[in-house]
Structure formats: C-alpha cells, structure tokens
C-alpha cells in the first residue's frame, strides 16, 4: 500500500485576503514580527494577506511559512523569494503565475522595481479593481503604509502581477 498523499487544490479566498489587507494596512498585526526597521515590512504584510486567503503554509526547506521571528522562510518576508515560491510551487501552499495586468483581481500581488534598483523590491496586495489603468487598481502595502490607494500613486520602472491560482493542501 502506498503512503503517497494526494494534494487537493483549493480556491483562494480573495475576500479574506482583501479584508485582512484593509485591516492591517495602517497598523501591524502583533502575531507577526515587524520588519520595518530591518529592510521593510511589505512582503511580510503581503504574505499575511495571502495566508488569510490561503491558510496553508509550506514548511519545506524552500517553503513559505512563518512560525516565529527566528523561524521564518526567506520567501515569507522577501520580494524575490516570494515571487519564486509562488510561481514554482507544485507542493503544499499557495501557487500562482506572473500574468499580464489585464488579469489582475482582488487579492493578487503586485511587485514593483524602482529606478536605480537591480531587482523588484516592493510588494503590494490588490484590494479593488475598477478598470485596468493604474488609477483604477487599488492596493494596500506596509513599510510605506498605504490603504486602498491607486497604483498610480507609485512611480516605478517595472511592474509584475502575480496572479494567485489557488492553494494545495
């Protein structure tokens, strides 16, 4: 008899991710470490939002998880590793793909590359979409705290959308 466990694909709860983002955009959830003074809290905040909508962590060596400040995956609080985890994950936890901005939905992740930076360095969560122009896509973020502000408030060199497809458990 085989011990192989089949994973079930589940629907990402975009409303729960959005509600969490709106609740904690301008304050910090004390259940999580605040990275504001050591590089920024943006991706930690985005991971919390993702977890609200997809409540399964991946505890593997290269996974996506938060247990404590000293026991957290690199992908939980860092821009590029989060992108890498979500877009390559074929195991337990959240998964998605880089997609054209036309596919953006509430709960999806936007990452920005600023002029003069070599990598993408800021993560935001989409909280409302009323059209496809930057002024019609609304986001929440930490570090430079923002609650339901238009994407047009940001000046960036490159943008990427990580469209969340679901999660596995």
C-alpha positions in Angstrom: 0.0 0.0 0.0 1.3 3.4 -1.0 1.8 6.3 1.5 1.6 8.9 -1.2 -0.8 11.7 -0.2 -2.7 13.4 -3.0 -2.9 17.1 -2.7 -6.2 18.9 -3.1 -6.4 22.2 -5.0 -8.5 24.8 -3.2 -9.9 28.1 -4.1 -8.0 31.2 -2.9 -10.4 33.4 -0.8 -9.8 36.8 -2.3 -12.3 38.5 0.0 -10.5 37.3 3.1 -7.1 38.4 1.7 -8.6 41.9 0.9 -10.3 42.2 4.3 -7.0 41.4 6.1 -5.1 43.9 3.9 -7.6 46.7 4.7 -7.5 45.8 8.4 -3.7 45.8 8.7 -2.5 48.3 6.1 -2.0 51.1 8.6 -1.1 49.1 11.6 0.7 45.8 12.4 -0.7 42.5 13.5 1.2 41.7 16.7 1.1 38.0 15.9 3.9 38.7 13.3 7.3 40.3 13.6 7.5 43.8 12.2 10.4 44.2 9.7 10.0 47.9 9.2 13.4 48.7 10.8 15.3 45.9 9.1 14.6 46.2 5.4 10.9 46.7 5.3 7.6 45.0 6.1 5.9 45.0 2.7 6.4 41.3 1.8 5.7 40.1 5.4 2.4 42.0 5.2 1.6 40.6 1.7 2.4 37.1 3.0 0.0 37.6 5.9 -2.7 38.7 3.4 -2.0 35.6 1.2 -2.3 33.4 4.3 -5.6 34.9 5.2 -6.9 33.8 1.8 -5.0 30.5 1.6 -4.4 29.2 5.1 -1.8 26.6 4.4 1.9 27.1 4.9 4.6 25.1 3.3 7.2 24.0 5.9 9.7 22.6 3.4 13.3 23.8 3.2 12.5 26.3 0.4 8.9 26.7 1.5 6.7 29.6 2.6 6.0 29.8 6.3 6.0 31.9 9.5 6.4 30.3 12.9 8.3 33.0 14.8 10.8 35.8 14.1 13.7 33.3 14.2 11.8 30.6 12.3 10.5 32.1 9.1 11.1 31.1 5.5 13.1 33.5 3.3 10.1 33.7 1.0 7.7 34.9 3.7 9.3 38.4 4.0 11.4 38.9 0.9 10.2 40.1 -2.5 12.1 37.9 -5.0 11.9 34.7 -2.9 8.1 35.2 -2.5 7.8 35.5 -6.3 10.0 32.4 -6.8 8.0 30.4 -4.3 4.5 31.2 -5.6 5.4 30.8 -9.3 7.3 27.5 -8.9 5.4 25.8 -6.0 4.0 22.4 -7.0 3.5 21.2 -3.4 1.5 22.3 -0.4 0.6 26.0 -0.1 -0.2 28.9 -2.4 0.6 29.0 -6.1 0.2 31.4 -9.0 1.8 32.8 -12.1 3.2 36.0 -13.4 0.4 37.4 -15.7 -0.5 40.4 -17.7 -2.0 43.3 -15.7 -5.3 42.7 -17.5 -5.7 39.5 -15.4 -5.5 41.4 -12.0 -8.0 40.6 -9.4 -8.6 41.4 -5.7 -6.1 39.5 -3.6 -3.4 39.3 -6.3 0.1 40.6 -5.7 1.9 43.4 -7.4 5.7 43.7 -7.2 7.5 46.9 -8.2 11.0 47.6 -9.4 12.1 51.1 -8.8 14.5 53.2 -10.9 18.1 52.5 -9.8 17.3 49.2 -8.2 18.5 45.9 -9.8 15.6 43.8 -8.5 11.9 44.1 -7.7 11.9 45.5 -4.2 8.3 46.3 -3.1 5.2 44.1 -2.7 1.6 45.2 -2.6 -1.8 43.5 -2.5 -4.7 44.4 -4.8 -7.8 45.5 -2.8 -10.0 46.8 -5.6 -10.1 46.9 -9.4 -12.4 49.4 -11.2 -10.6 49.4 -14.5 -7.2 48.5 -16.0 -5.4 51.8 -15.7 -3.1 52.4 -12.7 -5.6 54.9 -11.3 -8.3 52.1 -11.2 -6.2 49.4 -9.4 -6.2 49.9 -5.7 -3.6 48.5 -3.3 -2.6 48.1 0.3 1.0 48.0 1.5 3.3 48.2 4.5 6.6 49.9 5.0 5.3 53.0 3.2 1.9 52.2 4.6 -0.9 52.6 2.1 -4.6 51.6 2.4 -6.7 51.2 -0.7 -4.7 53.7 -2.7 -4.5 53.8 -6.5 -1.5 52.1 -8.1 -0.9 55.5 -9.9 0.4 56.8 -6.5 3.6 54.8 -7.2 6.4 55.7 -9.5 8.1 52.6 -10.8 10.3 51.3 -13.6 8.8 47.8 -13.9 5.8 46.1 -12.6 4.8 42.4 -12.3 1.5 40.9 -11.4 1.5 37.6 -9.5 -2.0 36.2 -10.2 -2.9 33.7 -7.5 -4.4 30.5 -8.9 -5.2 28.7 -5.6 -3.5 26.6 -2.9 -2.9 23.0 -2.3 -3.4 21.1 0.9 
